[in-house]
Each structure stands twice: as C-alpha cells, then as structure tokens.
C-alpha cells in the first residue's frame, strides 16, 4: 500500500498515550485507549492488503502470514530473549518461571488468553508481568490469521461489493457483542479478539468507503477525530468499563482521521511524530518492561529515565532488527518455528533447572507453579452448587453468605459432611463481592457509608451498582428469615465493620431463632508459595515467617468481632485457627501448602481446618 504519513502520525499519538499511561497514569488516565487506535490502523492496512489480493485472485495465505511474521516476530523474540537472559540473574526463581511462561505465550501469540486466566489488566500485580503488553500483539495476530480465511471463504458465495457490506454488518454486530461482553465478562472483553475485532473491522470500513472532501472539510473532520482521541485519553480511566461502548470515542476519532486523509497536517506529519511512528512497534515492545523494571525494583523518579530508555532501546531495535527483515520467506518460516519451539521448550525446562541448580525442593516449585487463580476451581465448586437451593422444612437449614472466604468455608464443612444432597442438613448460599464491603441493606441509606469512603472512586460506578443490586437481593432473600444457621464470611474491610454488626442485629431481630456465625479474616501479606520459597532461601521455618507476615488489618478485624460478640453472633477466629502460638500451621507433613495464594485455602488447608474447627461448629451438623 502507498505509505500514508497520517497513519504514521496516528501511531505516534497512540504510542505516546500508552507509554504515558504505563509510566504515570495520572498524566493520561485513559492512555490505554492508544491500543484501540493501533487496532483501527491495523484493520485499515490489512483490509487493503487482503482485498487487493482478493480482487486480483492473487491472495496467498502463506505469503500473507509470513510477511506479518517477518516484521513482528524478530523484534519480539529479541525482547523475550533479553528479558530471560537478564531475568536469570535479577529475578527470584518463581518470578522467572512466570517470565518464561509469558515469553512462551507471547511468541506463540496466546498471551491474551494467558493473561485472561491470570488477572485483570489493571490489577496491582500488572507491574510484575514483564510481557503483559504483548496481549495486544496476540489479538492482532489472531485477527491476521482468521480475517483472510473468513474473507476467502465468503468470496466463494459473495461478490466483493457484497463483502464490503458484510464488513459493515460485522462491525455493527461486533460492537454490540463487545458492549454486552464488557458488562457481563469484563476481563474476557478486555483481552479477547471477539470483543476487539469490530475496531479492526471499522478500519476496514474506512478503507472501503473513503469520503470525497475539500480541504476545509478535511480539517474539520481531522479536528473532530483528534478531539475525540484526546478526550478518551483524558476523561476515561481504569475504572471505565473497557472496551464497551465508551471505546467508540477513540475508535471513531481514529476513523475520522483516516477518512480526513490529511497527509500534510502538522498534527500528524511532523518530524517527531513521523520518527516515533516509524519506531512505534519497537518502542511499544520495550517501554513496558522498562516501566516494570522501575516499579519492580522500586526506583525513585524512574519516569524520565524510563521514557528516554524506551525511545533509545526502541530505536536500536528498529534499526538493528525491525529494519533488517529476512529476505526469503522460507527463512522466515524456519526462524518462526525455531523461535516458538525454543521459548516453549525453555519454559518447560525451567522447573527442572531450578530443581537441579538451586536444590529447591520439588514441593515448593509445584506450590508456586500451582498458585494464582488455578485454585479458584477448587474454591468455588461447592458454593456455586448451593446458590439455587431452597428452604427445606424437613431439614436443618443453613445459609452461607459472602465472597470467596465463604466459599473457602463451605469447602471446610464439606470435608466432614457433604454439603450436597445431605440427608439432615440443607445448605444454601448467597454470593457477594468482597469489594462491596457489606452484605445487607439496613433501613438507613447505604449510600451515606459508600459516599463517606468514596467507594465509587475505588471500584468504579458500574461495579458499585452491581454491589447495590446484590445487596438488595440478599436483603430480600426469604431464606434468611427461616434459616437455622447463617455463616457470614468475607474479606472484611475496616470501614464496613460497624455497619455489618448492625446488619447482623437486624437479621437477628427478624429471625430470633437463627444462630449467626461470623468467620474472621485469614491469610498473610504475601502468597504462601512465595513465603515457602523465601523461607527456603533464608533457611527459616515457614511457620515462623508466615507468623511474622500476618496482616495488621486481620488482627484488628478479629479483635473487633471478638469484642462485639455479645449474644448476637458467634465469632470464629480463623487467624488463631492457623496460628495458635507464634507460629502458623500452613503446610502438611509432606510440605504441601494450606493456601494457594495469600488468602484462599487448598484442599489440604480445608482438611486441616475441618479438624481444627470441628469443636466450634454446630453439633447437629455431625
């Protein structure tokens, strides 16, 4: 395609927004929208290339894929190799394992799927993931693979003019799905191709349906587009549900600038933006690991240094690697296959290397490899089955209310007596997010409490509305009025404790016979598998190290609930259950951990608690 300077300038704008957001979100709180701009540009360029091939019956899929790989993979492979080389000397063993996994998923263009299963893009732990930014490359590469195949298939049945109309239809349907998915499955929506494809398809629409405008009209359209993009960088933030309908702002801003086609505009065609646009891919690759380095090692005033290093390393990568592409396609194919196999093979070999080189016990390695959200399947499996259970007047009715801490407690009960289809006890459940803080709506407005702590700023307006809906549902649940026992377990917040005590009293007034049991906070400051590793490195007992890392907030909450028991509820101190005397029982006799992260118990942890807590639980259960 003919080189367009305005596209190069757009790349620079998108790059600046993303880089500023990653180094200092307060400067460009919505700078992550720069990725959406990149998607529109990619859709515009790829549509042009593919349809020219379709129009002349000369589209060669292998040639198309290898051409993309030739530009994308070598700079990415260099980055991953460099990180793995220096990471071996700089990172703790388990962080290095994660880096190896992320490098393998990045070069195989599956990193968006990997990060979807790990955490939200905006989580605090993002700055421990050196290749998090490659999720967008994976989305683009998946689009490159699927898009031409679909078009080649449709060309058998439709004319090129009909395909253009289908592109518009696909854009509209994709946008509708994106909006729905952002509301229902926000993490999936952020990382997945199906919710991002409409942005790239809109770029294709811009290619097919250009506007004939005079120079003044072009200026106006460019100004509108530029304004929309700047508004998205300024007035959206990580609290904004994304991509969702709000993504229309930067996406259509980019669309308008593509339509204006002002290659002589100083806004996009200036020396700085043209240079940054030319280096944009390499700078994008290097800037995030550089930002992570400053955060990971807590270096003060890192931003100006990091910005300079990003441009320098990006420029070096551009001239040494990106500009020196492989000349023959077969060399590109061989390089691509070797790169993917090498990084995947290296990742698979890291645990064995750690075992043989460091002498680290295998159970510590396994514990760290199995942490993060893999344990969620165990955490929720029982509680999720209890949500729809109704009252049964022929049995003892037991209600569990809470977040994942409540799900943990269900697993503890289930170790001694089955919570599913029990002959004597009918178990039921209601889920509420820990971020909501409270589980019940008192007559006095809950809004006053939320306003006082400014909760909407912390969790976002949309999530706050979901909290309100869940709290109303629990409050109106008739099962609370007839339950014999209610267990309430949450990751308790200090600001909510008084309110929750009043909620317990309110339930007790409506159902005087009910016995209410509050389950206290448990857990530690860092994930147990990491503390096991630290204890091994320091030649220290893990039980002592965990005791030293008990969060002060847990001690405070436990004291509050203990001192306010009176006759309204029974309190179970979970911290004491694990840590009776200046040590914490957190591994079994085989060294297997009782927690798979900071606060959620493993199967072994549930078994331990089921024995430890049995004297405190209602005798009729047994």
Secondary structure, DSSP 8 states (H G I E B T S, - for coil): ----HHHHHHHHHHHHHHHHHHH-TTTSTTGGGHHHHHHHHHHHHHHHHHHHHHHTT---HHHHHHHHHHHHHHHHHHHHHHHHHHHHHHS-HHHHHHHHHHHHHHHTT-HHHHHHHH--TTSGGGGG-TTGGGHHHHHHHHHHHHHHHHHHHHHTTS-HHHHHHHHHHHHHHHHHHHHHHHHH-HHHHHH-HHHHHHHHHHHHHHHHS-----HHHHHHHHHHHHHHHHHHHHH--TTS-SSTGGGHHHHHHHHHHHHH--TT-TTTSSHHHHHHHHHHHHHHHHHHHHHHHHHHTT-TTHHHHHHHHHHHHHHHHIIIIITS--SSHHHHHHHHHHHHHHHHHHHHHHHHHHHHHH---HHHHHHHHT-GGGGHHHHHTTHHHHTT----TTSEEEEEEESHHHHHHHHHHHHHS-SSS-SSEEEEEEE--GGG--SS--SS-HHHHHHHHTHHHHH-HHHHHHHHHHHHHHHT-THHHH-SEEEEE----GGGHHHHHHHHHHHHHH-TT-EEEEE-----SS-HHHHHHHHHHHT--HHHHHHHT--HHHHHHHHHHHHT-TTT-EEE-HHHHH-SSSS---B-TT--BSBSSSS-B-HHHHHHHHHHHGGGS-GGG-
